[in-house]
Amino acid sequence: MSRRVRTLFVPSLICLACAASGRAEDKPAAAPPTDPAEIEKLWEAFMTPGAEHARFKSLVGEWTTEAKEFAANPNEPTVTQGKATFNLVLGGRYLRQSFQGEFNGTKFTGLGFSGYDNAAKQYVGTWMDNLGTGMLHTTGTYDAKTKTMTETGESSSPLGPMKMKMVTQDVSDDQFVFTMYMVLPDGTEQKNMEITYTRKKAEGNSK
């Protein structure tokens, strides 16, 4: 962290730490530090990409997509083709996805950002598209054994808040499947969409 950034952040963080300490009288052991050097060390750890961020590198590139939409008829999903581009931003701290496809006969474009919050110890994300003016916010975890990312999130809609669950299963280095579920008021999950991403082969590479 640069000297200028330290000058700007550390005094403010000390104030926040003192305020938090005052609110946490019932849990004094959990009070954050007030020592400037220790706060700076924590901030350095917070801003430094780690192993969780390194996972994003494998997704960088061009992908083709096949989307199945189940809302209209669960037994006969609507199938459409599309494409997606993934790239890293802000020094590898976040993964940006740009998506182009079709939904109910309408051109569909979306933009999403994924990251890992070192302080919260969880994956975080946002999603926005041309079919609304709200923004989906997600949190999630990754299971390395099953190569599965599970996320939950909520977005606004004209009919009220929409709760969702997303599961991303890595099939291989060049393919993964994203499945979205609507979480109904009674807590049940309704499969809404499934998108298979396949890495686009480089030109001249027939393998």
N, C-alpha and C positions, 0 to 999 in steps of 0.2 A: 504494500500500500504506500503510495507516495506521501511525502511530508505534508503536501497541501491537503490531501484527502484525510490524513490523520488529524490535521488541525481542525478540519470541518466536522469530522465524525466523532472523534473520541469524547469531546465535552458533551455532546448531545447524548451519546450512549451512556455516559456516566449518570446523566440526569434520568434517563430511562431506567437504568439499573436501580437507582435509588428509589424511584417511584414504584417499581415492581417490588422492591424489597419491602416497602411500606405496606403494600397490599397483600403481601404473603406472610403476615405475622404468624399464621398457623403453621407455616412450613418454612421456618427460617433457614433450614439446610438447603432449600432449593433457590434461595435468593441469588441473583446473578452477581458477578464480581463488580467491584467499583474501581479496581486498580487499572489505570490507563494501559499499562503494558499488557496485562492479562486480557483486557477487552480487545486490544489491537490483535493479539494472538488469536483470539476467538474469531475476530472478523476476517483475518487472513484465511483461516480454515473454512469459514463460511463462503468466501468468494472463490476458493480454489477448486476447479473441476477435479473429480475423482473417478474411481472405477465405474460408478454408475453412469457418469457422463460419457465415458469411453464407449459404452454400449451403442451410443447414437451413431458412432462412426460407421458401423456396418450397414446403416440404412441410407447413407448418403448416395445419391444417384437418381437415375430415372427408372420408373416402375410402370408397368401396365396393370390395369385393374379390371376385375370382373365383379360387379356388384349384384347381389340378389336382394330384392326388396320384398318383405313378407307381409306388410301391413294389409294390403288389399286382399290377398288370398294366400294364407300360410302354406297351402298344399301346392300352389302353382306360383312361385315367386317370379316377379319381373326381373329379367336379367339385362344388365346394360354394361357397356364397356367404357373404360376411362383411362386416365393416366395420372401419375403423381410424381412430384419431384421433391426430394429431401435434400436439405443442405444445413450445415452447421452455421450458427451465428453467435456473435459476442464471445469469441474465443473458445468455441466448443461447449459453452455452457447451456445452450439451447439448440433443439432440433426444429427446423422449420419445414412444414409440409405444405405444398401447394397442390391442390387437387382439382381436376377437371373431369366431369362426367355428365350424367343425365339422371333426372329424378322425375318420375311421372310425366315423361315427355318434355320436361323443361331442362334447359341447360343448367347444370349445377357446377358452381365453383366454390371452393372452400379453402380456408387458410388456418393452419393450426401450429401451435408451438408446444413443445414438450421439454421438460427440464427435470432436474432432481434437486430438491431443496435440502441442502446439507444440514440446515438447522432442524427442519421438521422431520428429516429422515424418511422422506417419501417422494415418489414421483409426482409431478404437478403438470397440468396442461391447460391450454385454452383452445377453443375452436370457434370459428365464425364462418358463415357462408351467406350466399345471396338469397337464401330462402327465409331469412329472418333478420332482425336487427338486434337480437339478444346475443349473448356470448356464453358458451358452455365452459364451466370451470371444473376441472377434474383433479382427483388425487388417486394415487394407486401404488401398488407394490409389484415387484417382479420376482417370480419363483424360478431360480436358475435350474433346478432339477427338471421341471416340466417345461422350461422355456416359455413361460406364460406371464403376460402382464395383465393384471386385473385392476380396473379403474372404476370409480363411481363419480358421478357428477350431477349437476343440476343447472338448468337453464330456464329462463322465463319464456312464456308463450302467451298468446291472447286468451288461452283457456286456463292460465295459471301456471305455477311452477311445474317443470318436467324433470323427473328424476330418471337417470339412466345408469346402466352398467355396461362397461366395455371390456371385452376379453380379446387379447391379441396373442395368438399362438404361433410361435416360430416353427415352420415346417422344415426349412433348410436355410442355408445362407442366402438363397435367392428367392425365397417365397415365405410369406406369412399370411395368416388369415385373421382379419379383424371382424368381430361380431358385436353388434350393438343390441342391447335389450332395453325396452321401456319398463320401468319399475312402476307398477300400478298402485293406486291408493291402498289396496289391501296387502301390498308387499310382494305380490307375485310378479314374476318377470315374463315379459312377452318379447320373443325374438322379433326384432324389427328389420335388421339388415345384416348381411354378411358380405364382406369384401375380401377377395383374394388378391393379394399383391404379388406380382412376379417381376423380378428384376429384368429390365430391358437389356437384351444382349447388345454388346457393342457392335457397331457396323463392321462387317468383315469377319466376325467371329461366329461360326456356325455351330460351335459346341454348346 
